């Protein structure tokens, strides 16, 4: 069983394509079930965020697995396979493991080092586990990825420069709201004196509210289709709520609007923004000198009509606007990125070493079993020659012979595990079998039992 990844991200596809491919809620559950039921697939989970959609699967056949997953991604996204294929990337076996660790640690994110992806990977694994699609190998691999990512954020400074899309987006918005001079944004509290409206009440909205509060927003309002959820979220920062049914009025009172709902269509239209401008200026139309309004759209598919950007005084910032900022942040964090890559390399090397050691374990177990049989046979022969022995004498003789066998076998068995991952690893294991005349059937029996009883070791 091997691990296969088929996906697309901000590195391989335009935002418009990612919007069409993104899945959540019931569509995500349906995709999980369909992938899991594909003939070559034994387990799966799906990471679907604002800048990536990736299917992770345990497969017994590479080409069949790739074909089935690609077809399902095309069917669920509504994108013709011929069009989708140009944006897809594939990772397999060790490459798939390295990719997941890289993603979970935030090194493949639009904003390098952002920590939100760690929670998104954890959520993806939890959803698959709840749906019964995870599989043993992916469960173990997920545990490895989450542990490695936690090490990356604990042992390095990878997330110290502003670790999520929200904070980067707010930084760009603050620069639009206060372009420079004496009114330049405070680097510590860039939202000081500004009013923020958050549209939505999900996990991304929660992060937006907390970040806006931390960065000094004067007032924070939350609006959502479900008023109770908006009220709970607003209360967390002593904020207020706004009516979702009258968004133009809510927009009129804001300097910065952060929209991150899960809606399938537009939430803020250009006409709504125009109405808000009229309310702000008290006239029939917007004025170029009016208080600026920034609409920060972090949703996928997008919430904000891009036509609003043409209105006087209105700026629309989408996910595509954040990529350049993320690249700049990555340059600043080069030293921390190198430290994270070292952690990833260490974890990958340990995994590979453990896998190679596990591969030769059946031979080692068979060798020790044969040694135990020899010891037992010699004890029986000795008892026949010496006659009856008291229990204490028999125990001492047995222990001495077992110690001799253990000491003789210790060095070769430890060494063959160490050498298992070397270029000649197979030949060392083969030599052990030949030198000790090990029964291949006994080794195969141990291998089968290990596969039946040991959780999660594919890849």
Secondary structure, 3 states (H helix, E strand, C coil): CEEEEEEEECCCCCHHHHHHHCCCHHHHHHHHHHHHCCCCEEEEEEEEECCEEEEEEEECCHHHHHHHHHHHHHHHHCCCHHHHHHHCEEEECHHHHHHHHHHHCCCCCCCCCCCHHHHHHHHHHHHHHHHCCCCHHHHHHHHHHHHHHHHHHHHCCCCCCCCCHHHHHHHHHHHHHCCCHHHCCCCCCCCECCEEEEECCCHHHHHHHHHHHHCCECEEEEECCCHHHHHHHHHCCCCEECCHHHHHHHHHCCCEEEECCCCCCCCECHHHHHHHHHHHHCCCCCCCCCCCEEEEECCCCCCECHHHHHCCCEEEECHHHHHHHHHHHHHHCHHHHHHHHHHHHHHHHHHHHHHHHHHHHHHHHHHHHHHHHHHHHHHHHHHHHHCCCCHHHHHHHHHHHHHHHHHHHHHHHHHHHHHCCCCCHHHHHHHHHHHCCCCHHHHHHHHHHHHHHCCCCCC
